[in-house]
Amino acid sequence: MKNQAVLLLEDGTLFKGRSFGAEGESSGEIVFNTSMTGYQEILSDPSYKGQIVMMTYPLIGNYGINSEDFESEKLWLEGFIVREYTHFPSNWRAEAPLDQLLKQRGIPAIDQIDTRALTRKIREAGAMQGILSTKTEDKDMLLEKLRAAPGLVGRDLVSQVSCTAPYVWRNGRKRPVSDYDTSSQHHVVVYDFGVKQNILEMLCALNCRVTVVPANTTPDVVLAMNPDGVLLSNGPGDPEAVPYAIHNTKTLLGKKPIFGICLGHQILGLALGGKGLKMKFGHHGGNQPVMETSTGCVQITAQNHGFAIDVSAIEKEVEVTHYNLNDRSIEGIRHRQLAASSVQYHPEAAPGPHDAAFFFKNFIHSFG
């Protein structure tokens, strides 16, 4: 096989396949994503920092990539695994093939491996570290490198993906803080823990002025901007590894309405006194069923997280609003007195189900 690549798991399992991305080596926690479409959005989602992503849908690359569907300016994942890569896309929106993007951005990728077997292994054994290489097939050498590579638990990945200075999101672009839309009805400050651009677009569509700030921005700076509400964004990794975000959120509670998404949900839960949990293999994909506790209504949701929260010790203060029907993990919370709520899944899913898009309107209604 030309352009050979290998994937080695921490338990010593070796997969041989074909390289269709950048040359090199990369390690990370292997996760499987069950979405049938949306690989460009997945590749550019900062929440995948520190992870090697495997797609369970067998044919990837058939519609190419384009300049409109990125969720951020970079590709953040450590590597990409698929069953069969389509080298020649066929879609009227395609501007280039997927492999061209991966090579330009330095992301190793492998196909021609049994992704069903790999998915089953992760489901049964739990999440595990892996290393993807086009340089060598030496199992002992790769295993030594893998054992020296950092995992996700206790590792602050947010600081690596967050912006370094505040900016305004307007008309689909980053702009200086002074360049905001004076006709906007509301002002929302977004903590950038690895924010997806579609979250910002959803807020703008609801006539919000959107100011994005770095993850370590102090509450005093946020309050000085006089926002109507504060949104805690999605992001990568372990929420307990970003104590500054938890502290800042705790300080803002009761002062401004707060809404958290994914990692933001976990950070809010920890700020309220909950506990963090590392999941066996996490939720990654666009088909997770979630039930609303008050109505019994079921939403099909897009998710990407390997950690969850436990609020059993603070049930008097915090209400569980949603839970996952597959494993009963908490998917949404709301404080019983304060204007603070969050969801574990992505109401801005693009592409994906739009069942939960109403959360943004609910957030805005909480401004009063």
C-alpha positions as CSV (number, residue, x, y, z in Angstrom):
1,M,0.0,0.0,0.0
2,K,1.3,3.4,-1.0
3,N,1.6,6.2,1.6
4,Q,1.3,3.8,4.5
5,A,0.4,4.9,8.0
6,V,-0.1,3.2,11.3
7,L,-2.3,3.8,14.4
8,L,-1.1,2.3,17.7
9,L,-3.3,2.2,20.8
10,E,-2.0,2.3,24.4
11,D,-3.0,-1.3,24.9
12,G,-0.6,-2.3,22.0
13,T,-3.2,-2.8,19.3
14,L,-1.8,-1.8,15.9
15,F,-3.8,-0.8,12.8
16,K,-2.1,-0.4,9.4
17,G,-3.7,1.8,6.8
18,R,-3.1,4.5,4.2
19,S,-2.0,8.1,4.9
20,F,-4.1,10.8,3.3
21,G,-3.2,13.8,5.4
22,A,0.1,15.4,6.5
23,E,3.3,13.4,7.0
24,G,4.4,13.0,10.6
25,E,3.3,11.7,14.0
26,S,0.6,12.8,16.4
27,S,-0.9,11.5,19.7
28,G,-4.1,12.1,21.6
29,E,-7.2,10.5,23.1
30,I,-9.1,8.6,20.4
31,V,-12.8,9.4,20.2
32,F,-15.4,8.2,17.7
33,N,-17.9,10.6,16.1
34,T,-21.2,9.1,14.8
35,S,-22.2,12.1,12.6
36,M,-22.9,11.2,8.9
37,T,-21.9,14.7,7.7
38,G,-20.1,17.7,9.1
39,Y,-16.5,16.6,9.0
40,Q,-15.3,20.1,8.2
41,E,-17.0,21.5,11.2
42,I,-15.6,18.7,13.4
43,L,-12.1,19.3,12.1
44,S,-12.3,23.0,13.0
45,D,-14.0,22.6,16.4
46,P,-11.6,23.7,19.1
47,S,-13.3,21.2,21.5
48,Y,-11.3,18.4,19.8
49,K,-7.9,19.8,20.9
50,G,-5.9,16.9,22.3
51,Q,-8.0,14.2,20.5
52,I,-7.7,12.0,17.5
53,V,-11.1,11.8,15.8
54,M,-12.5,8.7,14.1
55,M,-15.6,9.0,12.0
56,T,-18.0,5.9,12.2
57,Y,-19.7,6.8,8.9
58,P,-17.6,4.9,6.4
59,L,-17.3,7.4,3.5
60,I,-15.6,10.7,4.2
61,G,-14.5,13.5,1.9
62,N,-17.2,13.0,-0.8
63,Y,-18.4,16.6,-0.6
64,G,-15.0,18.2,-0.2
65,I,-14.4,21.4,1.8
66,N,-15.3,25.1,1.4
67,S,-14.5,28.4,2.9
68,E,-18.0,28.9,4.6
69,D,-18.3,25.9,6.9
70,F,-15.4,26.4,9.3
71,E,-16.2,26.7,13.0
72,S,-12.9,28.5,13.7
73,E,-9.8,29.7,12.0
74,K,-7.7,26.6,12.6
75,L,-7.9,22.8,12.7
76,W,-7.5,21.7,16.3
77,L,-7.7,18.0,16.4
78,E,-4.5,15.9,16.6
79,G,-5.3,13.4,13.9
80,F,-8.2,12.0,11.7
81,I,-9.3,8.4,11.1
82,V,-11.8,7.2,8.5
83,R,-12.8,3.9,6.9
84,E,-12.5,5.1,3.3
85,Y,-11.5,8.6,2.1
86,T,-13.0,9.9,-1.2
87,H,-10.2,11.6,-3.1
88,F,-12.5,13.2,-5.7
89,P,-15.3,15.2,-4.2
90,S,-18.6,15.8,-6.0
91,N,-20.5,18.8,-4.7
92,W,-21.4,22.2,-6.1
93,R,-20.0,23.9,-2.9
94,A,-16.7,22.1,-2.9
95,E,-13.6,24.3,-3.3
96,A,-10.9,21.7,-2.6
97,P,-10.6,18.1,-1.6
98,L,-10.3,17.3,2.2
99,D,-6.8,15.9,2.0
100,Q,-5.5,19.2,0.6
101,L,-6.7,21.0,3.8
102,L,-5.2,18.3,6.1
103,K,-1.8,18.6,4.4
104,Q,-1.8,22.4,4.5
105,R,-2.7,22.4,8.2
106,G,-0.4,19.7,9.3
107,I,-3.0,17.1,10.4
108,P,-2.1,13.4,10.0
109,A,-4.9,11.2,8.7
110,I,-5.4,7.5,8.0
111,D,-8.0,5.4,6.1
112,Q,-8.3,1.8,5.0
113,I,-8.7,0.5,8.6
114,D,-11.6,-1.3,10.3
115,T,-13.3,1.6,12.1
116,R,-16.1,-0.7,13.3
117,A,-13.5,-2.8,15.2
118,L,-11.8,0.3,16.6
119,T,-15.2,1.8,17.7
120,R,-16.1,-1.5,19.4
121,K,-12.8,-1.6,21.2
122,I,-13.3,1.9,22.6
123,R,-16.9,1.3,23.6
124,E,-15.8,-1.9,25.5
125,A,-12.5,-0.8,27.0
126,G,-13.1,3.0,27.3
127,A,-11.3,6.0,25.9
128,M,-7.6,5.4,25.3
129,Q,-4.6,7.2,24.0
130,G,-3.3,6.5,20.5
131,I,-0.5,7.6,18.2
132,L,-0.8,8.0,14.5
133,S,2.4,7.9,12.4
134,T,3.6,8.0,8.8
135,K,7.2,7.8,9.9
136,T,7.7,4.3,11.4
137,E,5.9,1.1,12.1
138,D,8.2,0.3,15.0
139,K,5.7,-0.7,17.6
140,D,8.1,-0.4,20.6
141,M,9.3,3.0,19.6
142,L,5.8,4.3,19.1
143,L,4.6,2.8,22.4
144,E,7.4,4.6,24.2
145,K,6.4,7.9,22.7
146,L,2.7,7.3,23.5
147,R,3.4,6.5,27.1
148,A,5.3,9.8,27.4
149,A,2.4,11.8,25.8
150,P,0.1,13.8,28.1
151,G,-3.6,12.7,28.6
152,L,-6.6,14.9,29.0
153,V,-7.3,14.7,32.7
154,G,-5.8,17.6,34.6
155,R,-4.5,19.3,31.4
156,D,-5.5,22.9,30.6
157,L,-6.3,22.9,26.9
158,V,-8.5,25.9,27.1
159,S,-5.5,28.3,27.3
160,Q,-4.2,26.8,24.0
161,V,-7.4,27.5,22.0
162,S,-8.8,30.7,23.6
163,C,-8.3,34.1,22.0
164,T,-5.6,36.3,23.4
165,A,-7.5,39.7,23.3
166,P,-11.2,40.7,23.3
167,Y,-13.0,41.2,20.0
168,V,-16.4,41.9,18.6
169,W,-18.1,39.4,16.3
170,R,-20.0,41.2,13.6
171,N,-21.2,40.2,10.1
172,G,-19.3,36.9,10.3
173,R,-16.0,38.4,11.2
174,K,-13.8,39.4,14.1
175,R,-13.6,43.1,14.6
176,P,-12.1,45.6,17.1
177,V,-14.0,46.0,20.4
178,S,-14.8,49.6,19.4
179,D,-16.5,48.4,16.1
180,Y,-19.8,47.2,17.4
181,D,-23.4,47.5,16.1
182,T,-25.1,50.3,17.9
183,S,-28.5,49.1,16.8
184,S,-28.2,45.8,18.7
185,Q,-30.8,45.3,21.3
186,H,-28.7,43.3,23.7
187,H,-25.1,42.9,24.7
188,V,-23.6,39.4,25.4
189,V,-20.1,38.8,26.6
190,V,-18.8,35.3,25.5
191,Y,-16.1,33.6,27.4
192,D,-13.9,32.0,24.8
193,F,-13.0,28.5,26.1
194,G,-12.9,27.3,22.4
195,V,-16.0,28.9,21.0
196,K,-17.5,27.7,17.8
197,Q,-18.4,30.5,15.3
198,N,-21.9,29.3,14.9
199,I,-22.7,30.1,18.6
200,L,-21.7,33.7,17.8
201,E,-23.8,33.7,14.6
202,M,-26.8,32.5,16.6
203,L,-26.5,35.4,19.0
204,C,-26.1,37.9,16.2
205,A,-29.2,36.5,14.5
206,L,-31.1,37.4,17.6
207,N,-29.9,41.0,17.4
208,C,-27.2,40.7,20.0
209,R,-24.0,42.7,20.2
210,V,-21.4,40.0,20.8
211,T,-18.1,40.7,22.6
212,V,-15.7,37.7,22.9
213,V,-13.2,37.7,25.7
214,P,-10.2,35.4,26.6
215,A,-10.9,32.5,29.0
216,N,-8.9,34.1,31.8
217,T,-10.7,37.5,31.7
218,T,-11.5,38.7,35.2
219,P,-15.1,39.3,36.3
220,D,-14.3,43.0,36.9
221,V,-13.4,43.4,33.2
222,V,-16.5,41.6,32.1
223,L,-18.8,43.7,34.4
224,A,-17.2,46.9,33.2
225,M,-18.4,46.0,29.7
226,N,-22.0,46.2,31.1
227,P,-23.4,43.1,29.3
228,D,-27.0,41.9,29.5
229,G,-25.7,38.4,29.9
230,V,-22.6,36.2,29.9
231,L,-22.2,33.0,27.8
232,L,-19.7,30.3,28.8
233,S,-18.7,28.6,25.5
234,N,-17.8,25.1,24.5
235,G,-14.1,24.0,24.7
236,P,-11.7,21.1,25.0
237,G,-10.7,18.8,27.8
238,D,-11.1,18.6,31.6
239,P,-13.2,21.4,33.2
240,E,-11.4,20.9,36.6
241,A,-8.1,21.8,34.8
242,V,-9.3,25.4,34.3
243,P,-9.8,26.6,37.9
244,Y,-9.6,30.3,36.9
245,A,-12.8,29.8,34.7
246,I,-14.6,28.1,37.6
247,H,-13.6,31.0,40.0
248,N,-14.6,33.7,37.5
249,T,-18.0,32.1,36.9
250,K,-18.6,31.7,40.7
251,T,-17.9,35.4,41.1
252,L,-20.3,36.4,38.3
253,L,-23.2,34.3,39.6
254,G,-26.1,36.5,40.6
255,K,-24.6,39.6,39.0
256,K,-25.5,38.8,35.4
257,P,-27.6,36.0,33.7
258,I,-25.3,33.1,32.7
259,F,-25.7,30.5,30.1
260,G,-23.2,27.6,29.5
261,I,-22.8,25.3,26.6
262,C,-20.8,22.0,26.7
263,L,-17.6,22.8,28.6
264,G,-19.4,26.0,29.8
265,H,-22.1,23.7,31.2
266,Q,-19.5,21.8,33.2
267,I,-17.7,24.9,34.4
268,L,-21.1,26.3,35.6
269,G,-21.8,23.0,37.4
270,L,-18.5,23.1,39.2
271,A,-18.9,26.8,40.1
272,L,-22.2,25.9,41.7
273,G,-20.6,23.1,43.8
274,G,-21.0,20.1,41.6
275,K,-18.4,17.4,40.8
276,G,-16.7,16.5,37.5
277,L,-16.6,13.0,36.0
278,K,-14.5,11.5,33.3
279,M,-16.8,9.5,31.0
280,K,-16.0,6.0,29.7
281,F,-15.9,7.1,26.0
282,G,-17.9,10.3,25.9
283,H,-20.6,11.5,23.5
284,H,-19.5,12.6,20.1
285,G,-22.0,12.9,17.2
286,G,-25.3,14.3,16.0
287,N,-27.8,11.8,17.3
288,Q,-27.8,11.8,21.1
289,P,-31.4,11.6,22.6
290,V,-32.0,14.0,25.5
291,M,-35.1,14.2,27.6
292,E,-36.4,17.4,29.2
293,T,-37.4,16.5,32.8
294,S,-40.3,18.9,33.1
295,T,-42.2,17.9,30.0
296,G,-40.8,14.5,28.9
297,C,-40.0,16.0,25.5
298,V,-37.1,14.3,23.7
299,Q,-34.6,16.2,21.6
300,I,-32.1,14.8,19.2
301,T,-28.9,16.6,19.9
302,A,-25.3,17.2,18.7
303,Q,-22.7,16.6,21.3
304,N,-18.9,16.5,21.8
305,H,-17.6,15.9,25.3
306,G,-15.7,13.3,27.3
307,F,-16.5,14.8,30.8
308,A,-19.7,15.2,32.7
309,I,-21.0,16.7,36.0
310,D,-22.6,15.3,39.1
311,V,-24.9,17.8,41.0
312,S,-26.4,15.3,43.4
313,A,-24.8,17.1,46.4
314,I,-26.4,20.4,45.5
315,E,-29.9,19.3,44.4
316,K,-31.5,21.9,46.7
317,E,-29.9,24.7,44.8
318,V,-29.6,23.2,41.3
319,E,-32.4,21.5,39.2
320,V,-31.5,18.9,36.6
321,T,-33.4,20.0,33.5
322,H,-32.2,17.4,30.9
323,Y,-30.6,14.0,30.9
324,N,-29.3,11.6,28.3
325,L,-31.5,8.7,27.5
326,N,-28.6,6.4,26.6
327,D,-26.7,6.6,29.9
328,R,-28.7,8.9,32.1
329,S,-25.8,11.5,32.3
330,I,-26.8,15.1,33.1
331,E,-27.4,17.2,30.0
332,G,-28.8,20.4,31.5
333,I,-29.1,22.3,34.7
334,R,-30.7,25.4,36.1
335,H,-30.2,27.3,39.4
336,R,-33.4,27.5,41.3
337,Q,-33.0,31.1,42.3
338,L,-30.3,32.7,40.1
339,A,-30.5,33.3,36.4
340,A,-28.0,30.6,35.5
341,S,-28.5,27.6,33.3
342,S,-26.6,25.4,30.9
343,V,-26.8,22.4,28.5
344,Q,-24.2,19.8,27.8
345,Y,-25.0,19.5,24.1
346,H,-24.8,22.0,21.3
347,P,-28.0,24.0,20.6
348,E,-26.2,25.7,17.7
349,A,-25.4,22.4,15.9
350,A,-24.3,23.0,12.3
351,P,-24.8,20.7,10.6
352,G,-27.1,18.8,12.9
353,P,-30.5,18.8,14.6
354,H,-32.0,22.2,15.4
355,D,-34.3,20.8,18.2
356,A,-32.5,22.9,20.9
357,A,-32.0,26.2,19.1
358,F,-34.6,27.8,21.4
359,F,-32.1,27.9,24.3
360,F,-30.6,31.1,22.8
361,K,-34.0,32.8,22.9
362,N,-34.5,31.6,26.5
363,F,-31.2,33.1,27.5
364,I,-32.1,36.4,26.0
365,H,-35.5,36.4,27.7
366,S,-33.6,36.0,31.0
367,F,-32.2,39.5,30.6
368,G,-35.5,40.9,31.7
